[in-house]
Amino acid sequence: MTRITGLCLIVFCLLAPSASAASLGKATLGKCDPAAGEAVFQGRQTALRDARMQMRFTLEVAQGRKWRRVAADGFDQWISVPSGYARYTYEKTVQGLLPGSDYRAVVRFRWRSGGRTVRSERSTSPVCRVPDTRPDLVVRKVAADGAGYVAKVVNRGRSAAGPFDVAFLVGGVPVGTARVVTLAPRASIEVFLPGPPCAEGEALEAVADPGSEVDESNEENDSARARC
């Protein structure tokens, strides 16, 4: 997170209503701008008569199937609502969200009177998804050709990749590289390197972008192996 700020927006300023069995606190997603890496989370709270309203935001990021808390400036602390408001909305603007991540806010609400909490609620906002727009080079297959070696490379990412090399290894020994000028998103290319035939059963490997010239969303799927 590069910068996180909190802004408040007053919705109504009326006499406080009486207690209700319905939910009085709600977390919402006011804005999600993946291109800018920015989200605005809101906490909306309705008053109880003679009780002080407070809310606390916690920022979370998805990690696999679980959510974990993200330490962020201005979060995880109680915000006291000024007296006299029947309904109050407080906004938290989060900037610097990382590509390829899902974010949400968990907002805890409480109402305090006479030094004690008379009511508490918890609400979770909708998710702000920030897709990873970088290219992702994947070597689908590698094989020996009569006049050399060929590898099929796919760009699974959302933007073009290039330029980059494709390196070929036979028996773990580098035998040369072939240059790719560019590869469009969701496109594939067959890369050929001339060379002598390899022995039957010998290990053959192709590695895309061995020099890490391309900033990829996934650097762990750039190679493929086969037998001659």
Secondary structure, 3 states (H helix, E strand, C coil): CCEEEEEEEEEECCCCCCCCCCCCEEEEEEEEECCCCEEEEEEEEECCCCCEEEEEEEEEEEECCEEEEECCCCCCCCEECCCCCCEEEEEEEEECCCCCEEEEEEEEEEEEECCEEEEEEEEECCCEEECCCCCCEEEEEEEEECCEEEEEEEECCCCCECCEEEEEEECCEEEEEEEECCECCCCEEEEEEECCCCCCCCEEEEEECCCCCCCCCCCCCCEEEEEC
